Amino acid sequence: MSISLYDLVKEAQENIQAMQKLIDLFEPKLKKTLFLTRYEEREDLSQELKYTLIRYILRYNPDSVPGFWELKKSIENQMNELHNS
């Protein structure tokens, strides 16, 4: 059975094994990004990226993500404010 990213993030906020699964899930992207840096900086950057990923996972509230119409209205309001300034 495959678990969704949404469920994995919610679980990772309370379970270290789920957090490790998320880190493992993003590991290929992290490694690909690290190839763009100098070799001697890769290990430090790898640790920093994983630390940042963990911080975002712990702070993220998947239930607060707006739906399409809420997002559309928010963008329209921002555009109106820019044009009215």
C-alpha positions as CSV (number, residue, x, y, z in Angstrom):
1,M,0.0,0.0,0.0
2,S,1.3,3.4,-1.0
3,I,0.8,6.3,1.4
4,S,0.1,9.8,0.0
5,L,2.6,12.7,0.5
6,Y,-0.2,14.5,2.4
7,D,-0.6,11.6,4.9
8,L,3.2,11.1,5.2
9,V,3.7,14.8,6.1
10,K,1.0,14.6,8.7
11,E,2.5,11.5,10.2
12,A,6.1,12.8,10.0
13,Q,5.1,15.7,12.3
14,E,4.7,13.1,15.1
15,N,6.8,10.1,14.0
16,I,10.5,10.0,13.4
17,Q,10.2,6.9,11.0
18,A,7.8,8.8,8.8
19,M,10.2,11.8,8.8
20,Q,13.0,9.5,7.6
21,K,10.7,8.2,4.8
22,L,10.1,11.8,3.7
23,I,13.8,12.6,3.8
24,D,14.5,9.4,1.8
25,L,11.8,10.4,-0.7
26,F,13.5,13.7,-1.4
27,E,17.0,12.3,-1.3
28,P,17.4,11.9,-5.1
29,K,16.4,15.6,-5.6
30,L,18.8,16.7,-2.9
31,K,21.6,14.7,-4.5
32,K,20.9,16.1,-7.9
33,T,21.0,19.6,-6.5
34,L,24.2,19.0,-4.7
35,F,26.0,18.2,-8.0
36,L,25.6,21.9,-8.8
37,T,27.9,22.8,-5.9
38,R,31.6,22.3,-5.3
39,Y,32.6,18.9,-4.0
40,E,34.0,20.1,-0.7
41,E,30.8,21.9,0.2
42,R,28.4,19.1,-0.6
43,E,28.3,17.4,2.8
44,D,27.6,20.6,4.7
45,L,25.0,21.7,2.2
46,S,23.4,18.2,2.3
47,Q,23.0,18.5,6.1
48,E,21.7,22.1,5.8
49,L,19.1,21.1,3.2
50,K,17.9,18.1,5.2
51,Y,17.7,20.4,8.3
52,T,15.6,22.9,6.4
53,L,13.4,20.2,5.0
54,I,12.7,18.9,8.5
55,R,11.9,22.5,9.8
56,Y,9.4,23.0,7.0
57,I,7.8,19.7,7.5
58,L,7.3,20.4,11.2
59,R,5.9,23.9,10.6
60,Y,3.7,23.0,7.6
61,N,0.0,22.7,8.2
62,P,-1.5,20.6,5.4
63,D,-5.0,21.4,6.5
64,S,-4.5,25.2,6.0
65,V,-3.8,25.0,2.2
66,P,-6.5,27.1,0.4
67,G,-8.7,25.5,-2.2
68,F,-8.6,26.7,-5.8
69,W,-11.3,29.4,-5.5
70,E,-9.8,30.8,-2.2
71,L,-6.4,31.0,-3.9
72,K,-7.9,32.6,-7.0
73,K,-9.7,35.3,-4.9
74,S,-6.5,35.9,-2.9
75,I,-4.5,36.5,-6.1
76,E,-7.2,38.8,-7.5
77,N,-7.2,40.8,-4.3
78,Q,-3.4,41.2,-4.4
79,M,-3.6,42.2,-8.1
80,N,-6.2,44.8,-7.3
81,E,-4.1,46.2,-4.4
82,L,-1.1,46.5,-6.8
83,H,-3.2,48.3,-9.4
84,N,-4.8,50.7,-6.8
85,S,-1.5,51.7,-5.3
